[in-house]
Each structure stands twice: as C-alpha cells, then as structure tokens.
Amino acid sequence: MNKDLCIHSWPGSYYLHSEKRWVYGKLSLTPCQLAFISDKDGLRLASFKLSAITGIKKEASSFIFSSLTVLVGGSEKHWFSSLQPNRTVVFNVIEHFWRAQLLSSDGVEAEPGSRCTSKGRELIGLASSSHQRLEDTAKVLHHQGEQFDRIMKGLDKIESDMDVANRLLTELESPPWWPFSSRLRKAQQETKNQPEASPSAAKVFGKEGLILKVPVLYSHGLDSNLKQGALAVLCSGLEISDSSAQLVHKYRREEVDDIKVLSPYEMVVRQRFIGKPDISFTLQSARMTDVVSIVEVQYSKKVQFREDLLGLFRPEDSPVSENLGMGGSIWNAATGFLDRVMHPVSAGGGQMSQQVSEQTVSEAEAQELRQILRKLKSIALDTEAELERQDEVLDVIGSSTDQATSRINTSHRRMRKLL
C-alpha cells in the first residue's frame, strides 16, 4: 500500500508554540502519518507517525471554544482548531485510522537501518494475502451453493404442490360436484396454513450468512459528517449499523446498483431510483481492501474502480499484466520466479548479477512459498469444481422455473373456467 497516499485533508488552524499564535493551513492524513502544512508559505509545521500518537482528545482552550489535541510520545501536545466541516468528523476519521494502525500486525514501521527485509518474506506476505482472498472467495461460493440448493428444494416443493393442485382441479372439473366439497375445504385450509412456514425459511438469509464485519466511517448521500459504525458483508446483501449496533440501512443483494471504489480506504454504495433520490452511502475503513476483495466477487461488474486503482485491485486489467501474455498464469509466474531466485543464472553484466543475488531467498522461505502455492492450487481446483456444479444447478433451476411457470399459468386458466 502506498504510505504517501492522502486519505483526507481538512482546512483548519494549528497553534505554533514557538511563536504563540495560530497558523492557518491543512491537516492531512496518510495511512501512516499525520501532518499540518501552512497555507501561507507551504511549510510543514507538524508531522508525526500514527504509531507515535498516544492520545487524541476533543478539548477547549482559552484561545478558542473547541479544539482537537493530539498527544505524541506522551509529552508533546499539538493543538488543532477551526477544522472543517467540523471537529467531530476529523476526530472520527483520525481515531479510526489511528486505532487500525495500532491493532495491525504491521503497524510499526521498520527503522531505516533495518529495511533489509528479504524478498522471500515479501513474497510470503503476498502469497498469504492471495491465499486469504481466495479463501474468502471460496466461502462466498459455498454460501451461494447453499442458496442454490435451497432454491432447488423450493422448486421441488412447488412441483409437488402443483401435482396436488392438478389432482384437485381434475376432480373439480369432473361431475358430480358435491362429493368433493369437503376435499376442497381441506385444500383451502392447507393453503392457509402454508404461509406460516415461510418466516422460518427466511431466517437463513439473516446473520447466518455473515461473511465479514469491519468498523467503518459512514455518511448518507452528500453529507460530509462521517459517523462511526460497522459494515457487515452478508451473502444476502450489505448492512450498515451505527456505533450502538443499531441498523442504519440494509442493501439487499439485488438492490445494489453500483459500488464505486474511490481509494483503498473508501467506496460508495448506491441504489438508483426513478422519480426519487438515490440511496447512497459513503464508507471509509482501514480494512476496506478486505471488503472490496469479497464485494468484487459478489457483485462482479457492479464494482467500478478508479483507473489508478486497477493495478492494486485488478492486476490483470493494468498495463503491467500485459507483460505476462494472454496465456500466462499465476502458477507459472510464481514457479518461474522461485526458480530464478533459488538458482540465479549469471548475467552478462556485474550489475545484473548483483540484482539477482539480492533477490535470492532461503530454502526455508522457498519451502513455505511452495506450501502456500499448493494450498492456493487446491482451493482453486475446488473452486473450479464448485463453479461447474453451480452452472449445472443454474441450468436445472432455469428449466424447472420455466416448467413451473407454465404449469401455474395452465392451472390459473383452469381455475378461471371453474369460476
């Protein structure tokens, strides 16, 4: 992730202790740093890492009614005020990413002298991330397969009910009428009792379908007032709740019209309407990349990325992927790279030999990479088999639905003749 990426910037003022005065400028937040730059001369008056912050508070001073204070290192205190759109929004955003930085395993940056992390560890990190994403995808496909199985059971029940309806209609169409009146009343009672079983069947689309839940900052429509809450990614849709776990809004899966990914930390979910305003929510989270990796599988072409983000979320769509060729695969690329780093070939120039030797990995790291790649291949094969099975189930569902529709229409016409 680009550590210099600006997540947010807010106009405001900063209290300069050395000169005992307030200076106007912009407060900027990046994934690892918080900085204030003055408007007058463009100087960086304050800059510190998020991992160095020990406290963030809303305070009032004798100079101004409301201020935001940031405590760095336990003793150094920075004052910010006149923040736009308001102090609460700035506090929510900074606190969210500060807590995410503290809770993340890689939140503390390495010192400049210890930046000699081996290429093997970097490769293991990338492969582990791909493994996690593929597991999330397999989980979504598993839940989707369960839904298809429930649909098949529902279609079987419809088929059985249609057989009963056909038998009853046949009896009603043939005289005499009165001997079958008691059966007709029984059939009416059975149809009245059927809807009672529907609520229990609807429960399967509730919290049991939870895939991922992350803390977020959300705002409705064009409102810039970001509030703290949570986003739950379900098999049946998306749920946005506030800080007290109260439901704010739920998008059912078919209600989501488009999802725009504006940055690695921000996306906008929208449901379009004709004749009334759209329902859209802006969502920001330090774990948004995990959400996008799952949502992209669920909503496929409804997810839109900015062009500069394609290389991050969809490497196959970026110009870099063209170097691999149309027939290249991740397995061939990974295997070839392992061969190169484990058995470097002497290059024609000394500089090339030095670059190859710097990229070598240890035998233990290579073995760990092979294990991760074997797991990736196993999950990919299982996913392919599940997709083929679901394709067959979809064909059966389509034909069964057509048959059920035809039979319902036929029964409807027969009933109209009896009335």
N, C-alpha and C positions, 0 to 999 in steps of 0.2 A: 504494500500500500504506500502511496506517495505521502511522506511525512510533511511535505510542504503544502499540501492541498488545503486551501482555506475553506473550512466548513461554514463559518459565519463571521460576519463583521458588523459592528454596531457603532453608530456615531455616539460620542459621549465626551466626557472630560476626565482628566487624570490629575491627581494632586501631586505636584512636584515638591517634595520635601525640601530639596536643596534651595529652592527659590521661594518657598511658602506661597505658592499660587496654583490656580487651576489652569490646565492647558487643554485646549480642545483638539480632538483627533478621532481616531478609530481604534476600537478594541477588536482584535482579530483572534480567531480560534482555529488552530490546526489540530490534527489528530494527536499530536504530542506536545503542543506548545501554546501559550497564551502571550500575546504581545500587544502593546499600545504604540501607535505611530501618530505623531502630531500632524495636524493639517498645515501649519504654517511653513515649516522647513522640512517636513518628511522624516524627521529623526525618530529612531526607535527609543522611546523613553523608558519602556519596561519590557522585559522579555524573560520568561521562565518556563521551565518544563512543567507539564501537568503532574508528573510523578513527584515533583518537588513541593507541590501545594499541600499544606497540612490542614487548611480550613477555608471555607467560603461562607460568608455571612451577609445578611442584609442589616445594615446599621444606619443610624442617623448621627450627624455631626453638627457642630455649632456653625459650620460654614454653609451647610445645605441640608434640606429636610431629609432626603433619602439618599443612601449611598450603598455601593456594593464593595465589600472589603475582601481581599484575598491575602491569606497568610501563607508566606513562603518560608520554609526552613524553620518554622517555629518562632521566629523573631521579626522577620521582615514583613511589614504590612503595607499593602497597596490599596489606595482608595480610588474608586471609580464612581462617577455620578452623571446625571443628565443623559442617561442611557436611553436610546430609542429602539423599539417602540415603548418599552418600559423596563423597569428594573427586574420585575418578576420573570419576564421572558428570558432575559440574559442570564439570570441566576439559574433557571431550569436547564437551559442548554449547557452552560459551563459545568454545572454539577453532574449532569448526566454523563458527559464525556469524561469528566474527571474520575467519577466512580468506575466507569468502564475501564479506564486506564489502570486504576489501582487493582481491579479484580482480574484483569487479563494476565495470563501467564507470561506474556512477552511485553508487559507494560514498561518495565525498566529498561532503558536503552543501555547498550554497552558503551563503555568508555572508549575514547578514540584509540587508546593503546591496545584494546582488546578486540578490535574489529577484524580479527583474523579467523572468523568462523569458517570452518571447512565447507567446501562445496557440497560434500556429502550430506552434511546436516541440513543445508538449504534444500537439497533435493528431497531428503526425507520429509521435511516440512511440507513441501509442495505436494508430494505423493500422499501424505497423510490427509492434507486438505481435500485432495481429489477423492480419496477413499471415503471421507466423511460425506462429501456431496453425493457420491454415488450411493451410499447407504441411505441418505435422505430420499433420493430418487426412488430407490427400491421400496422404501417404506410407503411412499405415496402410491406407487404402483400396486403394492399389496392391498392398501385400503381401497384403491379403485377396483381391484379384482373382487374384493369382498362385496362392494356395492353392485357389481355386475352379477354376482351370484345371487344376491338378494332380489335383483330385478328378475332373474330367471325364475326364482321361486314364486315371485308375484305373478309372472306370466303363466306359470303352471297352474296357480290357483285361479286365475282368470279363465283359463281353458276349462278347468273343472267346473267353475260356476256357469260357464256358457253351455256346457253339456247338460247341466241341471235345468237351465233356462230353456234350452231346446226341448227337453223332455216335457216340461210343464206346458210350453206353448203347443206342443203337439197334442197333448191331452185336452187342452182348452179348445183347440181348433176342431176336434172330433166330437160329435154329439154322443150321448146326451150331456148337458152342461151340469146339472145339479149334483151328480155323484162326486164331482171333482172339486166342489166348492170348498170343502174342508181342507183339501190339499193346498188350494190357493191361499187360504188364510194362513196355513203353516208357512208357506213360501214367503208371504208378506212379513210374518213375524221374524223369519230368519234374516230377511234383508234389513229389517230394523235393528237387529242385534249385531249385524256385521260391522258398522262404523265404530262400535265400542272397542274393537281390537286395533284400530288404526293408530291411536296415540302411542301404544307400546311399540309399534313398529317404527314410529317416527323417532324414538329415542336413540336409535343407532346413529343418527346424524348429529347428536349433541357432543358433549365433551369427550366421548369415547373416541371421536375422530381427531383428537388433538395431535398435531404433528410437531409444532414448535410454538413457544411463547417467549417473547422478549420484551423488555422495557422499552418504551418509545416516548417521544415527544410528539404530540399531535395537535393539529388545528383544523377547524372546519372551514371549507371554502377558501375565501381570500383573507380570512382572519390571520393576522400575524402573531397573535397571542398563543404561543406554544405552551401546552399543558402536559404535565407528566401523566403517564398511563402505561398501558400494556397492549401489545398486539398478539393475538392468538391466530395462528395459521391452522385451519381445520380442513378436513377432507371436503367439507360441505361449503366452505367459504372463509371469510376473514372477520374476526371480531375485534373491535376496539373498545377498551374499557379504561376508566379513569383511575386515579391513584387509590381510590377506595374500592376497587374491583367492581364498580357498577358499570353495566353495559352502556356504552355511548352510542355505538352503531354496529350493525352486523350486515356485511355484504354476503348474500348467498352467491354461490359459485356462478350461477347463470346471470346474476345481476352486475357483475364486474364487467364493464365495457372496455376499459383500458387502464394500464398501470404504467406510469412514466417514471423511469429511474433517472433522477436528476444528478445524483452524485453517489459515491459508495456509501453514503450515510443517509440519503434522502430519496423518497419516492412519493408519488401522488397516485391515489386510487380514486377512480371516478365511475359513477353510474350515470348515463345520459338519459334525459327525458325530452319529450316534445311538448312544448307549451308550459313547462315549469322548470325552475332552476335544477341544474345537475347536483347530485350529491357527491362531493369530492372531499377527501381528507388528505392533508399533507402529513407524512410520517417521517420522523427522523430517529435514528438509533445508531449506536456504536456497533450493533450486531446486524446491521441491515444487509450485509453481504450474505449472511446465513439465510435471511428471509428471502432474498432475491433468488438464491440458488434453488429454493423449493418452489417459490411462486412461478418461476420461469417454466418449471415442469408442469405445474397445474394449469396455467393459463396460456402457455405457448405463445402464439402470435399476438396476444393482447398486451404483452410486455414490450415497451418501447425504451430503448437505450439512447442516450446521447452518443454522438459519433466518437467522442474522445473516451467513452467508457467501453466501447466494443472490445477493445483489446484486453480489458480486465475481466468482463463477464462472459464475452463470447469470443475467445481467441480465434475460432475458426472463421469469424467474419472480419477479422482485422487483416490488414495487408501482410502482417508478419507470417500468417498461416499459409500464404501462397508459396513460401519457400519450401514447405513440406510436400507440395504436389497434391494433386487431387486424390491419388490413391494412398497417401501416407496415413498411418495410424499412430495412436499414442504408444502402442506397444512397440512398434518398430523404432520410433524415435527414442523411446526410453532405453530399449535394448542397445541400440547403436551408441547412445551416449555412454551407457555403462561400459561398453567395450572400449570406447575411446579413453575414458578416464582410468580404467583399470589397466589397459595395455596401450599406453601412449606411443604413437609412432613418431620417430624422429623427423622433424620438419626440416625444410631446406634452410631456414634461417634460424639464428640463435634466439631471436625474439619470439618466434612461434613456439620453439621448444620450451621456452620459459613459461609461456602462457598455458601450454598443455600440462606442464608439470605442476603449475599452481592449481589446476582443476582436478588433480588426482584425488581419489577418495580411498579410504582404508578398506580392507577386506571385510571388516565387521559392518561398516556402513553399506557396502555393496550388498552384503547378505541381507541386511534389513530392508534395503530397497527391493531386492528380489522377492522377499516375502510379501511386502506391501503390493507389488505389482501382481503377484499370484492371486492375492485376495481381490484385487481390482478386476482381474480377468474372470475369476469365479463369479463375482457379483454381476459383471457384465453379461456373462453367459446365462445366468439365472434370469436376469432382467430381459434378455432377448427371448428366452423361452416363455416368460410370463406375458410379454407383449404379443407373441404369436398366439398364445392361448386366449388372450383378451380379444384379439382380432377375430378369432373363430366365434367366441361368445357374442361379439357385436353382430356378426352375420346372423347368428341364430336369433338374437334379440330383434333384429330388423325384420326377419321373415315372420317370427312369431307375432310381432306387433301388427304387421300387415294382415295376418290371418285373423287376429283378434278384432281388429277394426272392421274387417269385412263381416265377421260373424255378428258383431254388435249392430252394424247397420241392417243386416238381414233380420235380426230379432226385433229391431225397432220398427221395421216395416210390417212385420207380422203382428206386433202389438197394436199398431195403429189400425190395422184391419179389424182387430177384435173389438176396438172401442166404438 
